[in-house]
Amino acid sequence: MDILIIGGNRYFGKRLTSRLLESGHAVTILNRGSSGVPEGVEHLLADRNDEAALESALGGRTFDVVIDQVCYTPRQAATARRVLGPRTRRYVMTSTVEVYEYEDRAEPVREEAVDPRTVAVDHGLPWDDPEFLEAHYGEGKRQAEAVFAVEPAFPFTAVRVAHVLGGEDDFTGRVEHYARRVRAGEPIAVPPVNHPATYVYVEEIARFLAWAAESSFTGPVNAHSHGPLTTAEICAEIERQVGGRTVFQEVEVGEVSPFSFARSYGMDNSRATALGFTFRHSTEWLSQALSETLEAR
């Protein structure tokens, strides 16, 4: 297949590209040129926010699948829909568990909890303001999904990715945040009721996205490993690897540490499982995932 990846030659995007190449697909990456591309990949330069530049860079090219790694707003989705509608047979958008940010339920959240066909879209919000976008990350993804889902221009799926762990190139700093405090025995801020969350190993989400590109299903799909993890379980493994002592400090108001959650919205992956993807259990990879990140620092 001829596959276009928009953005994302970092972290699990890099691993996704490698998997697609190993499977014999022709891969093209489109980005602004801030990161290189591996050997064997065609590189197109354009700012995805510039519709004319996208049209020019793509020219008359068509693709079997587009994997959009960096669609964060309904404006970006609308541009992609117009430009790529005539150019692809299938569109895979990397979405997020944060689309469920308004959920708070004890049972794992299924995809129908957020039906993108019913999500209101507001192109007039200040989506170009980085501070606004950061504060409304989940809403931006919800509305982006909605733009693609309503009267779709192409078969479309939104892969709702859980919190990702692992890799020596984890750039988020979240694991290091915990490691520093555990080593020093410093307090780790958590809410009084700290809910478990769903996670996925970096290599597993790359494998999932490659599988989704080769599949034909449509609609949103949750992607995460079996076995939710608590902050305590993650910290216990970090403590085992780096020494020190875990000290939790409950806070009623204010910022809490990453990987701690005041509400419950862990995902249900039964749709992906029924479609044929086999997830591992988080206990099978947690130690390896954390050691990869910690040993690289």
Disulfide bonds with the S-S distance in Angstrom:
none
